[in-house]
Amino acid sequence: MSGGIRRRTVIVAALGTVAAGAAAVALLPRDAARTASGADGATAIPTKVPVPTRTLDEVRAEALGSAGMRLAASPWSTDAAATTTWSTLYVSWLLRENAVPQTRDPRELYEHFSALGQVGTEPRDGAVIFYSDGPVESIHHAGYVERTTAGAVATVEGDVPDFLPHDKTFVRRYGQPWDSNIIYGYPEYVVA
């Protein structure tokens, strides 16, 4: 009989532990955790999902404030040493607090937005503009859409002009995209 009591005690204790764990997960804020299902359908441990912390106006102000800056001594230059182009590094730095991966590869940044279903052909304020030489696989440059008004798409882009040596290129504002083979990625922003 004492063996039966011990088994019941263990079972009750185990059920209490499972219930406490479920209650802890249920009390997490809705956007603080995301779960993933494994191949067997079991739910994995919740993981923290980055959420944007800056508004469109805050990012736009930083983009405009960086116009004219060169790579040397810029806030994003520490990660640029191993690359000859830094347009994507600049854009991902601008959006560093808006759940955008820090990368120097424009294709990787495009794939981030594509995986989230956040790409399209419509220009929007605060979008990322991607330039390619044809298909999506040939994306080679990224910029930040400062503003869209009356059909004009004003951008702020790093690593221009391309005829200057790498360390002399700078951030430049454009009144229109400089090429027509473009697609947009749409980052998330905190609503003010």
C-alpha positions as CSV (number, residue, x, y, z in Angstrom):
1,M,0.0,0.0,0.0
2,S,2.8,2.4,0.7
3,G,4.0,1.9,-2.9
4,G,0.6,3.0,-4.1
5,I,0.7,6.1,-2.0
6,R,4.1,7.0,-3.3
7,R,3.0,6.6,-7.0
8,R,-0.1,8.8,-6.4
9,T,2.1,11.4,-4.7
10,V,4.5,11.4,-7.6
11,I,1.6,11.6,-10.2
12,V,-0.1,14.5,-8.3
13,A,3.2,16.4,-8.0
14,A,4.0,15.9,-11.7
15,L,0.5,17.1,-12.7
16,G,1.0,20.2,-10.4
17,T,4.3,21.0,-12.1
18,V,2.7,20.7,-15.6
19,A,-0.1,23.0,-14.5
20,A,2.2,25.6,-13.1
21,G,4.3,25.6,-16.3
22,A,1.2,26.0,-18.4
23,A,0.0,28.9,-16.2
24,A,3.4,30.6,-16.6
25,V,3.2,30.4,-20.4
26,A,-0.4,31.6,-20.4
27,L,0.6,34.7,-18.4
28,L,3.2,35.8,-20.9
29,P,2.3,38.9,-22.8
30,R,0.9,38.0,-26.2
31,D,3.7,39.5,-28.3
32,A,6.5,38.5,-25.9
33,A,6.5,34.8,-26.9
34,R,5.9,32.8,-30.1
35,T,5.8,29.0,-30.1
36,A,6.8,26.7,-32.9
37,S,5.6,23.2,-33.5
38,G,8.0,20.3,-34.0
39,A,7.7,17.6,-36.6
40,D,5.7,15.5,-34.2
41,G,3.2,18.4,-33.6
42,A,4.5,19.1,-30.1
43,T,4.8,22.7,-29.1
44,A,8.3,24.0,-28.5
45,I,9.4,26.3,-25.7
46,P,8.3,29.9,-26.4
47,T,11.0,32.2,-27.9
48,K,11.2,35.9,-27.7
49,V,10.3,37.6,-30.9
50,P,11.8,41.0,-31.7
51,V,9.2,43.8,-31.9
52,P,9.8,47.3,-33.3
53,T,10.6,50.0,-30.8
54,R,10.8,53.1,-33.0
55,T,8.3,55.1,-35.0
56,L,8.5,55.9,-38.7
57,D,9.2,59.6,-37.8
58,E,12.1,58.6,-35.5
59,V,13.8,56.4,-38.2
60,R,13.1,59.0,-40.9
61,A,14.7,61.7,-38.8
62,E,17.8,59.6,-38.3
63,A,18.0,58.8,-42.0
64,L,17.8,62.5,-42.9
65,G,20.3,63.4,-40.2
66,S,22.8,60.9,-41.7
67,A,22.6,62.3,-45.3
68,G,26.1,63.3,-46.3
69,M,27.9,61.1,-43.8
70,R,30.8,59.0,-45.1
71,L,31.5,55.5,-44.1
72,A,34.5,56.4,-42.0
73,A,33.6,57.3,-38.4
74,S,29.9,56.5,-39.1
75,P,27.8,54.5,-36.5
76,W,27.5,51.6,-39.0
77,S,31.2,51.6,-40.1
78,T,32.4,49.0,-37.6
79,D,30.7,46.2,-39.5
80,A,31.6,47.5,-42.9
81,A,35.3,46.6,-43.1
82,A,34.8,43.2,-44.8
83,T,32.6,44.5,-47.5
84,T,33.0,46.7,-50.5
85,T,29.4,47.9,-50.5
86,W,27.5,49.0,-47.4
87,S,24.1,50.2,-48.6
88,T,22.3,47.3,-46.9
89,L,24.4,47.6,-43.8
90,Y,23.3,51.3,-43.6
91,V,19.6,50.4,-44.1
92,S,19.7,47.6,-41.5
93,W,21.4,49.9,-39.1
94,L,18.6,52.5,-39.6
95,L,16.1,49.8,-38.8
96,R,18.1,48.1,-36.0
97,E,15.3,48.7,-33.5
98,N,12.5,47.6,-35.8
99,A,13.0,43.9,-35.9
100,V,15.2,44.0,-39.0
101,P,18.3,41.7,-39.1
102,Q,21.7,43.4,-39.2
103,T,23.2,42.4,-42.5
104,R,25.4,43.7,-45.3
105,D,23.8,41.4,-47.9
106,P,20.8,43.0,-49.7
107,R,19.5,39.6,-50.8
108,E,19.4,38.4,-47.2
109,L,17.5,41.5,-46.1
110,Y,15.1,41.1,-49.0
111,E,14.5,37.4,-48.0
112,H,13.8,38.5,-44.4
113,F,10.9,40.7,-45.7
114,S,9.8,38.1,-48.2
115,A,9.6,35.3,-45.5
116,L,7.2,37.6,-43.6
117,G,5.1,38.4,-46.6
118,Q,6.2,42.1,-46.4
119,V,7.3,42.8,-50.0
120,G,5.6,44.4,-52.9
121,T,5.8,46.9,-55.7
122,E,4.0,49.8,-54.0
123,P,6.3,52.6,-52.6
124,R,5.4,53.6,-49.0
125,D,7.0,55.9,-46.5
126,G,9.6,54.0,-44.5
127,A,9.9,51.1,-46.9
128,V,13.2,49.6,-47.9
129,I,13.8,49.9,-51.7
130,F,15.7,47.1,-53.3
131,Y,17.5,47.5,-56.7
132,S,18.3,44.5,-58.9
133,D,19.7,43.8,-62.4
134,G,16.6,41.7,-63.3
135,P,15.3,38.9,-61.2
136,V,15.1,39.0,-57.4
137,E,18.2,36.8,-57.3
138,S,20.2,39.7,-58.6
139,I,19.3,42.3,-55.9
140,H,22.5,44.3,-55.3
141,H,21.6,47.5,-53.4
142,A,19.1,48.7,-50.8
143,G,17.9,52.2,-49.7
144,Y,15.4,53.7,-47.3
145,V,12.2,55.4,-48.7
146,E,12.0,58.7,-46.9
147,R,8.7,59.8,-48.4
148,T,6.3,59.2,-51.2
149,T,4.2,62.2,-52.4
150,A,2.4,62.7,-55.7
151,G,4.2,59.8,-57.5
152,A,7.6,60.9,-56.3
153,V,9.7,58.5,-54.2
154,A,12.4,60.2,-52.2
155,T,15.1,57.9,-50.8
156,V,18.1,58.0,-48.5
157,E,20.8,55.6,-49.6
158,G,24.3,54.6,-48.5
159,D,27.4,53.7,-50.5
160,V,26.9,56.2,-53.3
161,P,28.1,57.3,-55.8
162,D,29.6,54.1,-57.1
163,F,32.5,55.7,-59.0
164,L,34.2,56.9,-55.7
165,P,36.6,54.7,-53.7
166,H,34.9,52.6,-51.1
167,D,36.0,54.7,-48.1
168,K,34.8,58.0,-49.9
169,T,31.2,56.9,-50.6
170,F,28.5,58.5,-48.5
171,V,24.8,58.7,-47.7
172,R,22.8,60.5,-50.3
173,R,19.2,61.7,-50.7
174,Y,17.5,61.0,-54.1
175,G,14.3,62.7,-55.3
176,Q,13.5,59.6,-57.4
177,P,14.8,56.0,-57.5
178,W,17.8,55.9,-59.9
179,D,16.7,52.7,-61.6
180,S,13.4,51.2,-62.5
181,N,14.0,47.5,-61.6
182,I,13.0,47.8,-57.9
183,I,10.9,46.1,-55.3
184,Y,10.0,47.2,-51.7
185,G,10.2,45.6,-48.3
186,Y,7.9,46.9,-45.6
187,P,9.3,47.1,-42.1
188,E,7.1,47.5,-39.0
189,Y,7.1,50.6,-36.9
190,V,5.7,51.6,-33.6
191,V,2.5,53.5,-34.1
192,A,2.8,57.0,-32.6
